[in-house]
Amino acid sequence: MTALSMAKISIGIVTYNNEGTIDGTLESLITHLPDDVISRIFVIDNGSTDRTIEILAKYQDHITVIHSPRGNIGYGAANNLIINQMDSDVHLIVNPDIKLVDSTSISILYRYLMDHSDVGMAVPRIRDEQGVTQYLCRRNPTFLDLAIRYLPGNAFQRRKDFHCMKDMDYNTSFDVEFASGCFMAINTELFRQIRGFDESYFLYVEDADLTRRVNQISRTVYVPDAVVCHSWARASYKNLKMTRMHLKSLWRYFRKWGFKFK
């Protein structure tokens, strides 16, 4: 087993017009990365037109900036641009609206992956800015989950809770079918083996697909002792264009994995 003092961790953050959050994300990473971890932070920009690039320049001594070859190429494809540059044991996939809250969570995830050879991906407890746990561990989506996703109020709440695995104890570890892509710790060799994200998804559901492919040959586990903060925008609930994109990705997912209805 690799000792933590020799741990190598790579971090990939895809940005696209994230001037409102990326500063806080990078500041928290640089502040809280463990001293006994060798790390490299990649920021892959998908053609931002706001102040994102200007903000990234502030951190030029701490990050490696990669520019997509042709503007916004999609979330998964952008993440995959650095696969051949990652010299690490564990790779962290991090959204530009994530903040580390301590200097131990990355070490916990790293140790978990190193201590459990049958686990290929680990995900932390994810909290909002008020410290409330976000239930982002999910079961594989079905047509029923899709149909009730946008219903208002508490309609089909029991089913929504089941999909978000609220029947599980979020204070203990458990296996996850569909892990949120906002923060993932994955064995780097495994990430290369499965060739990263499926680039046919432009945005949304690529995390469900990645988790499913990891689970075909390994396991994905929720590790509650590791904690990160997530500013959850849920853009597809507010924007018709993003909703259509989400539905398109779900349709692609079902065509690939089968049309399970409930």
Secondary structure, 3 states (H helix, E strand, C coil): CCCHHHEEEEEEEEECCCCCCHHHHHHHHHHHCCCCEEEEEEEEECCCCCCHHHHHHCCCCCEEEEECCCCCCCHHHHHHCCHHHCCCCEEEEECCCEEECCCCHHHHHHHHHHHCCCCCEEEEEEECCCCCECCCCECCCCHHHHHHCCCCCCCCHHHHHHHCCCCCCCCCCEECCECCCCEEEEEHHHHHHCCCCCCCCCCCCHHHHHHHHHHHHCCEEEEEEEEEEECCCCHHHCCHHHHHHHHHHHHHHHHHHCCCCC
